[in-house]
Structure formats: structure tokens, C-alpha cells
Amino acid sequence: MTGNNNSSLPIGVFDSGVGGLTVLKAIRETLPHENLVYLGDTARLPYGTKSPESIARYATQATAKLLLHDIKMLVIACNTASAVALDVLKKQMAPIPVLGVVEPGARAAVAARPGGSHLVLATEATVRLGAYRRAISALDPKARIKEQPCELLVSLAEEGWTEGDIADSIVRRYLHEAQKDGFEADSIILGCTHFPLLRNAISAAVADTVAVVDSANTTAAVVQQTLRSTGSLATGRDPGTLTLLATDGIARFARVGGQFLGTALTADDVHLVDL
């Protein structure tokens, strides 16, 4: 395992599929000179249907593949894997820093609305694991938290149907479901890496006073802070390199991933790997 004192080493990012590319995109925009390696474990998605033991094993295997690229930092761009495997990977990777997406989002919501009511929009798996509830409660015991599963938003993001009547109607329906018991949110946390693509539709459906917290952007900010604190920020002025890895379906990864990354991709841009 490599130390993290070489600023030119890449940042490793992994997810069960393409959703984590929203996190990768935010990191690229925040730190354009950093080299990046992204691994989508598309052969075994979704992680949310698997046991915690399997998720931890998959996360460990994905990390081992990224270590072959001599990474200086690991970002778990998957809410399910962050909830299950973060502590395990931190121990395994030390002294290389490891960051998940749950705590940065929780921390940003609490900072924006201390003592407030927080609505977490997430997948059923993330809601079942309760990671955001635990993270928010640990930071702010007075906070009120509701977690709303929104499976259809994942499909909308992957189909590219992120604007228009269909997206608006489905977003409003989920928000209505969350408010049935009188719950009024002061913040909405986009607790799935697919959901930043629907941020405009979500923001349009709530009052301007509601803070919409994007875990991709908040995670990118923590990546920057962490690398700065360890003296590991890239020092070059050239744009960083990007390596994309997937464990299955590289053509679909390129088609859908291009929407998430905001740039056209072809299958030639993605390397097929085996874990």
C-alpha cells in the first residue's frame, strides 16, 4: 500500500454503477488538476439488495483494484457501501484517507439548518440502513429526520428524464408522500448519487427557504479539504487525467455515464476489469 505524500498520485473513486460519476464530476470541477480513477462495479449492482457481508467484500475488492493504480485517497461514491464498509476500509487503507458520501451530506445539512427538520431522499437500501439518520443525529441531537425511499428517481436519472412533466410529477409525488404526516423539511438531502441530476426538479418543487444539499458537491469539498490538510493537492497546472473502469457492460456504462459526467463517452473510454 502506498503512502499519500505524492501529490501526483490519483484519487480513487468507486461505486456499484454509474451514479458515483456525479461525485466524480464534482471532484473534477472542484479539483481540475487531480488525476482520477473511477471504478463502477456494474457486474454486481445494485449493492442495496446484497447482505452487509457481501457489500463489505465487494467494497474491499473494488478498493484492491484501485490500489493497483497507486491511489493517494479513496472516495466511496456509493451511499450503501459508505453505510456498510466505511469503517472497515478506513482501517484497511490507513494511512491513505478514505471518505464516504454520507457524512459530508449530513454535515452540510446540519450546518445549513441547525436544529432543523431534514428530509433524506434516498434508495430503499439506504433508508433501510439508516446511515443518514445516524450521521445527522450524531451531529445534531435536536434534529428531526425523515428518510423517503425514491426508487423511481434512479430510473429517471439513468434514462436521462431529469426535466419536464414526468420528472416534475414524480418528484412532487415523493415529496407529497414525505409530508403526509405533517413533516415539513428545512433541508432536503439528495441521499443517492443519482439524484443531483434531478436537483432542478427537486428545488422547483419546494420553497426557496428549503436548503437542498447535494452530497456530490459536499463530498468534493471535503476531498479538497482533506488533500490540502495532508499536503497532497496536485501541484501541476495541466488538467488531470481520468481513467474509467467497469466490471461489466461498458457500452451501457458509457451511454448512461456520459449523462452523469456531463460529457459524451464511448465504450472505448471505459476499461473492462475483473474483481
C-alpha positions in Angstrom: 0.0 0.0 0.0 1.2 3.4 -1.0 1.5 6.5 1.2 -0.3 9.6 0.2 2.6 12.0 0.1 2.9 12.1 -3.7 0.6 14.8 -4.9 0.6 13.5 -8.5 -0.9 10.2 -7.5 -4.6 9.7 -8.5 -7.7 9.8 -6.3 -9.6 6.5 -6.5 -13.4 6.6 -6.6 -15.8 3.6 -6.7 -19.5 2.9 -6.9 -21.7 -0.1 -7.7 -22.5 1.6 -11.0 -22.6 5.0 -12.8 -24.3 7.0 -10.0 -21.0 7.8 -8.4 -20.0 9.7 -11.6 -21.9 12.7 -10.1 -19.4 12.7 -7.3 -16.5 12.3 -9.8 -17.8 15.2 -11.8 -18.0 17.4 -8.7 -14.4 16.4 -7.8 -13.2 17.2 -11.3 -14.9 20.6 -11.2 -13.5 21.4 -7.7 -10.0 20.0 -8.3 -9.4 20.1 -12.1 -5.7 19.3 -11.8 -6.2 16.0 -9.9 -5.7 12.6 -11.6 -8.8 10.4 -11.1 -9.5 6.7 -11.4 -13.2 5.6 -11.2 -14.4 2.0 -10.8 -18.1 1.1 -11.4 -18.8 -2.5 -10.2 -21.6 -2.8 -12.8 -21.4 -6.7 -12.8 -22.8 -6.8 -9.2 -25.1 -3.8 -8.9 -27.2 -2.9 -7.1 -25.4 -3.3 -3.8 -28.5 -2.5 -1.9 -30.0 -5.9 -2.4 -27.0 -7.7 -1.1 -26.1 -8.6 2.5 -23.8 -6.3 4.5 -21.1 -9.1 4.4 -21.3 -9.2 0.6 -21.2 -5.4 0.3 -18.2 -5.2 2.5 -16.5 -7.9 0.4 -17.3 -6.1 -2.9 -16.1 -2.8 -1.5 -12.8 -4.4 -0.4 -12.3 -6.0 -3.8 -13.0 -2.7 -5.6 -10.6 -0.9 -3.4 -7.9 -3.6 -4.1 -8.3 -2.9 -7.8 -8.0 0.8 -7.3 -4.8 0.3 -5.2 -3.2 -1.1 -8.3 -3.4 2.4 -9.6 -1.4 3.7 -6.7 -4.1 6.0 -5.3 -3.5 8.6 -2.7 -7.1 8.8 -1.5 -10.2 6.7 -1.7 -13.7 8.1 -2.2 -16.7 5.7 -1.7 -19.2 7.3 -4.1 -22.0 4.9 -3.0 -24.4 5.5 -0.2 -24.9 1.8 0.5 -21.2 1.0 0.6 -20.5 4.1 2.7 -23.0 3.0 5.2 -21.7 -0.6 5.4 -18.0 -0.6 4.6 -16.5 2.9 5.5 -15.0 1.9 8.9 -13.6 -1.4 7.5 -12.0 0.4 4.6 -10.6 3.1 6.8 -8.8 0.5 8.9 -7.6 -1.4 5.8 -6.4 1.7 3.9 -4.6 3.6 6.7 -2.7 5.9 6.3 -4.5 6.6 3.0 -7.5 8.7 3.7 -11.0 7.2 2.9 -14.1 9.3 2.5 -17.8 8.2 2.1 -20.7 10.3 0.8 -23.0 10.1 3.8 -21.2 12.2 6.5 -20.4 15.1 4.2 -24.1 15.4 3.2 -25.2 15.1 6.8 -22.7 17.7 8.0 -23.7 20.2 5.3 -27.4 19.8 6.1 -26.9 20.3 9.8 -24.7 23.3 9.2 -27.3 24.8 6.9 -30.3 24.2 9.2 -29.1 23.5 12.8 -31.9 22.0 14.9 -34.0 21.7 11.8 -36.0 19.1 10.0 -34.1 17.1 7.4 -35.7 15.1 4.6 -33.4 12.5 3.1 -34.3 11.3 -0.4 -32.6 8.0 -1.0 -33.0 4.5 -2.2 -34.8 1.8 -0.2 -31.4 0.2 0.7 -30.0 3.5 2.1 -33.2 4.2 4.0 -33.2 0.6 5.4 -29.6 1.1 6.6 -30.4 4.4 8.4 -27.0 5.8 7.8 -28.1 9.4 7.3 -30.3 9.3 10.4 -27.4 8.1 12.5 -25.0 10.7 11.0 -27.4 13.6 11.4 -28.4 12.6 15.0 -24.7 12.3 16.0 -24.1 15.8 14.7 -27.3 17.4 16.0 -29.4 15.5 18.6 -32.2 18.1 18.2 -32.6 17.5 14.5 -35.7 15.9 13.1 -35.1 13.4 10.3 -37.3 11.6 7.8 -36.0 9.3 5.1 -38.0 8.8 2.0 -37.3 6.0 -0.5 -37.4 7.2 -4.1 -36.6 4.3 -6.4 -38.2 5.8 -9.5 -35.8 8.8 -9.4 -32.9 6.4 -10.0 -34.6 5.2 -13.2 -35.4 8.7 -14.3 -31.7 9.7 -13.9 -30.5 6.7 -15.9 -33.0 7.3 -18.7 -32.0 11.0 -18.8 -35.6 12.0 -18.0 -34.5 14.7 -15.5 -36.6 17.6 -16.7 -40.1 18.0 -17.9 -43.6 16.9 -16.7 -42.7 13.3 -15.9 -39.8 14.2 -13.7 -41.7 17.1 -12.0 -44.7 14.9 -11.3 -42.8 12.0 -9.8 -40.7 14.4 -7.6 -43.8 16.1 -6.4 -45.4 12.8 -5.6 -42.5 11.6 -3.5 -42.4 15.0 -1.6 -46.1 14.7 -1.0 -45.6 11.2 0.4 -43.0 12.6 2.8 -45.3 15.3 4.0 -48.3 13.1 4.7 -47.7 13.0 8.5 -47.2 16.8 8.6 -43.4 16.7 8.3 -42.1 20.0 6.9 -38.5 19.9 5.8 -36.0 22.7 6.4 -33.4 20.8 4.3 -33.6 18.1 1.6 -30.6 15.8 1.3 -30.0 14.2 -2.0 -29.0 10.9 -0.4 -28.4 9.0 -3.7 -25.6 9.8 -6.1 -28.2 9.7 -9.0 -30.2 12.5 -7.5 -28.0 15.5 -8.3 -29.3 15.1 -11.9 -32.8 15.9 -10.6 -31.7 18.8 -8.4 -33.5 21.4 -10.5 -36.8 19.5 -10.4 -36.5 19.0 -6.6 -35.6 22.6 -5.9 -38.5 23.8 -8.1 -40.9 21.7 -6.0 -40.1 23.2 -2.6 -40.0 26.7 -1.1 -36.9 28.8 -1.6 -36.2 28.6 2.2 -35.6 24.8 2.0 -31.9 24.0 1.6 -31.2 21.4 -1.0 -28.0 19.6 -0.1 -26.1 17.8 -2.9 -23.9 15.1 -1.4 -21.7 15.1 -4.6 -20.7 18.8 -4.1 -20.3 18.4 -0.4 -18.1 15.3 -0.8 -15.9 17.1 -3.3 -15.4 20.0 -0.9 -14.3 17.5 1.8 -11.9 15.8 -0.7 -10.3 19.2 -1.3 -10.0 19.9 2.5 -8.5 16.5 3.2 -5.9 16.7 0.5 -5.0 20.2 1.5 -4.6 19.2 5.1 -2.3 16.3 4.2 -0.3 18.4 1.7 -1.4 16.1 -1.1 -3.1 18.5 -3.5 -1.9 18.2 -7.1 0.6 20.9 -7.8 0.6 20.7 -11.7 -1.3 23.2 -13.9 -2.4 20.7 -16.6 -5.9 19.1 -16.5 -5.9 15.9 -14.5 -6.2 12.5 -16.3 -9.3 10.3 -16.0 -9.4 6.5 -16.1 -12.8 4.8 -16.1 -13.1 1.1 -15.1 -16.2 -1.1 -15.1 -16.8 -4.7 -14.3 -19.5 -5.3 -17.0 -21.5 -3.6 -19.7 -19.0 -1.0 -20.9 -21.2 0.2 -23.7 -24.1 0.9 -21.3 -21.7 2.4 -18.8 -20.5 4.8 -21.5 -24.1 5.7 -22.6 -25.5 6.3 -19.2 -22.3 7.5 -17.6 -21.9 10.3 -20.2 -25.2 11.9 -18.9 -23.9 11.7 -15.3 -20.4 13.0 -16.2 -21.7 15.7 -18.5 -19.5 14.7 -21.4 -20.0 12.2 -24.2 -18.4 8.8 -23.7 -17.9 5.8 -25.9 -17.1 2.2 -24.9 -13.5 2.9 -25.9 -13.3 5.3 -23.0 -14.1 2.6 -20.4 -11.8 -0.3 -19.5 -13.4 -3.7 -18.6 -11.9 -5.2 -15.4 -12.5 -8.2 -13.3 -12.5 -8.1 -9.5 
